[in-house]
Amino acid sequence: MQKWLIIFIAACTLFLAGCKKEQEAPKPAAQKPVTAVAKPAEQAAEAPQAVKEVYEYGQKGRRDPFVSLVQVAKEKPKRLRGTKPIENFDVDEIKLIAILWDNKQYYALITLPDGKSYTIRKGTTLGLYGGKVEYITKDSMLIREQVKDYRGQLRTKDTILQLRKEGE
């Protein structure tokens, strides 16, 4: 019981010590108003001027930061009726099987994903985007297409199809 009495007295002492009235600070003596005449020209010169910072985004060589990256998915054009079968498949799906040549020009034997084979030569149109065969060499061929990038602008896409080596 004495232990509880000591704890109670200590708690009351701490409580009462924290409850002291704050002493009022002495009021400052009333000062006489100072009459100073400021020149308007000095006030205008001393006043800070607000400077507006302007930031310009240079988009040259950069993507538009407000265009969603999710919508960038490559959209394949629909296969049109009445087009040649070699114009109904993407250039990346075409396989180069063999290259033939005579005294005048080179010919390429290609296979489409549907299993059909075709012989093409320089200037032939193929692929979904209207690609043209630019050249055929002894071991490769170049197809040049005009495709839209993520901004909707046309750009040139070159695809080189190469023959597989015997060991591959």
C-alpha positions in Angstrom: 0.0 0.0 0.0 2.9 2.4 0.8 4.2 1.7 -2.7 1.0 2.8 -4.3 0.9 5.9 -2.1 4.4 6.9 -3.2 3.5 6.4 -6.9 0.4 8.5 -6.5 2.2 11.3 -4.8 4.9 11.3 -7.5 2.3 11.3 -10.3 0.5 14.3 -8.6 3.7 16.2 -8.3 4.6 15.7 -11.9 1.1 16.6 -13.0 1.0 19.8 -10.9 4.5 20.8 -12.1 3.3 20.6 -15.7 0.2 22.7 -15.0 1.9 26.0 -14.1 0.4 29.1 -15.5 2.3 30.7 -18.3 3.7 34.0 -17.4 2.5 36.8 -19.5 5.2 38.4 -21.5 5.7 42.1 -20.9 4.0 44.2 -23.5 6.3 46.3 -25.6 6.2 50.0 -25.2 4.2 51.8 -27.9 6.6 53.1 -30.5 6.1 56.3 -32.3 5.2 56.0 -35.9 8.1 56.6 -38.1 7.4 58.9 -41.0 9.6 58.1 -43.9 9.0 59.2 -47.4 10.1 56.6 -49.9 10.7 57.6 -53.4 8.5 55.7 -56.0 11.4 55.2 -58.3 13.5 53.4 -55.7 10.5 51.2 -54.8 10.1 50.1 -58.4 13.8 49.4 -58.8 14.0 47.4 -55.6 10.8 45.3 -56.3 11.7 41.8 -57.5 10.4 41.0 -60.9 8.7 37.7 -61.6 10.5 35.7 -64.3 8.4 33.1 -66.0 10.3 30.0 -67.0 9.1 28.3 -70.2 10.1 24.7 -71.0 9.8 23.4 -74.5 9.9 19.7 -75.3 12.0 18.9 -78.3 10.4 15.9 -79.9 13.1 15.4 -82.6 14.1 11.8 -82.4 11.9 11.0 -79.4 8.6 9.4 -79.0 5.5 11.3 -77.9 5.3 10.9 -74.1 1.5 11.2 -74.2 0.9 8.3 -76.6 0.1 5.1 -74.8 2.7 2.3 -75.4 0.0 -0.3 -75.2 -1.6 0.8 -78.4 1.6 0.4 -80.4 0.7 -3.2 -81.2 1.5 -4.0 -84.9 -1.7 -4.0 -86.9 -1.7 -6.3 -89.9 -3.7 -5.1 -92.8 -6.6 -7.4 -93.8 -6.0 -9.8 -96.7 -7.8 -8.4 -99.7 -9.8 -10.4 -102.2 -8.3 -10.7 -105.7 -4.7 -10.3 -104.6 -2.0 -12.7 -105.4 -1.3 -15.4 -102.8 2.2 -14.0 -102.2 0.6 -10.6 -101.2 -1.5 -12.3 -98.4 1.4 -13.1 -96.0 3.8 -10.9 -94.1 7.4 -10.9 -95.4 8.7 -12.3 -92.1 6.6 -15.5 -92.7 8.1 -16.2 -96.2 11.0 -18.6 -96.4 13.7 -18.4 -99.1 14.3 -21.9 -100.4 16.6 -21.5 -103.4 18.0 -19.0 -105.9 18.4 -19.7 -109.6 19.9 -17.6 -112.3 20.5 -17.5 -116.0 22.4 -15.1 -118.3 20.0 -12.2 -117.7 18.8 -12.3 -114.1 18.3 -14.1 -110.7 15.1 -15.9 -109.6 14.2 -16.8 -106.1 12.1 -19.8 -105.0 10.1 -19.0 -101.9 7.7 -21.0 -99.7 4.6 -19.4 -98.0 3.2 -20.6 -94.6 0.4 -22.4 -96.4 3.1 -24.7 -98.0 2.9 -23.4 -101.6 6.0 -22.4 -103.4 6.5 -19.6 -105.9 9.3 -18.3 -108.2 9.8 -14.6 -108.0 12.2 -12.1 -109.6 13.4 -8.5 -109.2 10.5 -6.1 -109.0 7.9 -8.6 -107.9 5.4 -7.3 -105.3 4.9 -9.4 -102.2 3.9 -9.1 -98.6 1.0 -7.4 -96.8 2.5 -3.9 -97.1 3.2 -4.0 -100.9 6.9 -4.8 -100.6 9.0 -5.0 -103.7 12.0 -7.3 -104.4 14.9 -4.8 -104.8 17.6 -7.3 -105.7 18.4 -11.0 -105.6 22.0 -12.2 -105.2 23.5 -15.7 -105.1 22.7 -16.2 -101.4 20.1 -13.5 -100.4 17.3 -11.2 -101.5 16.1 -7.8 -100.3 12.5 -6.8 -99.9 11.7 -3.1 -99.3 8.3 -2.2 -97.8 6.6 1.1 -96.7 5.1 0.5 -93.2 3.6 2.8 -90.6 5.4 3.3 -87.3 3.8 3.9 -83.9 3.2 7.5 -84.8 1.4 6.6 -88.0 4.2 7.9 -90.3 5.4 5.8 -93.2 8.9 4.5 -93.0 11.0 2.1 -95.1 11.5 -1.4 -93.8 14.1 -3.5 -95.5 14.0 -7.3 -95.0 16.8 -9.5 -96.1 16.0 -13.2 -96.7 19.1 -15.4 -96.8 19.6 -18.9 -97.9 20.3 -21.4 -95.1 23.8 -22.9 -95.2 24.0 -26.7 -95.5 25.2 -27.1 -91.9 22.2 -25.2 -90.4 
